[in-house]
Amino acid sequence: GLLDKFGPKRVIDTPITESGFCGLAVGSAFAGLKPVCEFMTWNFAMQAIDQIVNSAGKTHYMSGGNVSCPITFRGPNGAAAGVAAQHSQCFAAWYGSVPGLKVVSPWNSEDAKGLLKAAIRDPNPVVVLENELMYGIQFPMSEAALSKDFVLEIGKAKIEKEGSDITIVAHSRSVGFALEAAELLEKEGICKAEVINMRSIRPLDIDTITKSVKKTNRLVTVEGGWPQFGVGSEICAQIMESEAFDYLDAPVVRVTGADIPTPYAQNLESFAFPDTEVICRVIKRTLHKKIGA
């Protein structure tokens, strides 16, 4: 209904040429507009990575603050289902490493609405990494979230479940698995896990994570991306460099996607990404190390 509501001058249905329509959108942002550039899948944003990183991300700095780029890039990120390796990768770590970009990763409906509105209102280029498998999932919305003025702060994580024994940090679809794992472990009487929904990849709310670790003394990170140089790797590094290190009773553990191109076969694909069972197993192992049994 966007085309009917706003008309063809504001809603442009381009050919699928990521480099072309992204470059057009970045140029319009330089000219003072606030475009929303949608990728049908972030997997093919690689065709436009020069415009996203070198043009949108760096021009404000390289122009001495004279040229801003208030643009929002959005679309489905990470693995879908049965679409093989070229359509199944997470860009959170890639774009999260770039100064000049802001990167958010919504999990539920409240995140999706509040973060997208924040991205559009932000004067900087913002990368919104949605998840295709979450599009059909319904979540309850609070009265505040239903308001047309509801906006979430970029750079602020949310504690989805409070706990005392271990901290689980996740983003996007992995937040749901982390919450399921926390509920199961609590029902089994094993532990009370605290679950943090990152929401923002860059800037990273390390303060919320640090405060939680100082309370629980253990940390597990969960993501669908690859292990090497991932989001969990950065969290681990910052925790090890912070005052939270002295509070750790066990090594920080990363739960990630497999270090392989995503398989096409469904049975192999299911093994390539972390789920509730994997998170439970890792947490049990971490607690086992802690008690030295």
Salt bridges, closest charged atoms under 4 A:
GLU38 OE2 - ARG74 NH1 3.58
GLU110 OE2 - LYS158 NZ 3.75
GLU110 OE2 - ARG199 NH2 3.16
ASP111 OD1 - ARG199 NE 2.66
ASP122 OD2 - LYS102 NZ 2.79
GLU130 OE2 - ARG74 NE 2.84
GLU160 OE1 - LYS158 NZ 3.79
GLU186 OE1 - LYS161 NZ 2.60
GLU188 OE1 - LYS284 NZ 3.32
GLU194 OE1 - LYS215 NZ 2.57
ASP205 OD2 - LYS156 NZ 3.95
GLU243 OE2 - LYS214 NZ 2.77
ASP249 OD2 - ARG218 NH1 3.66
GLU277 OE2 - ARG281 NH1 3.71
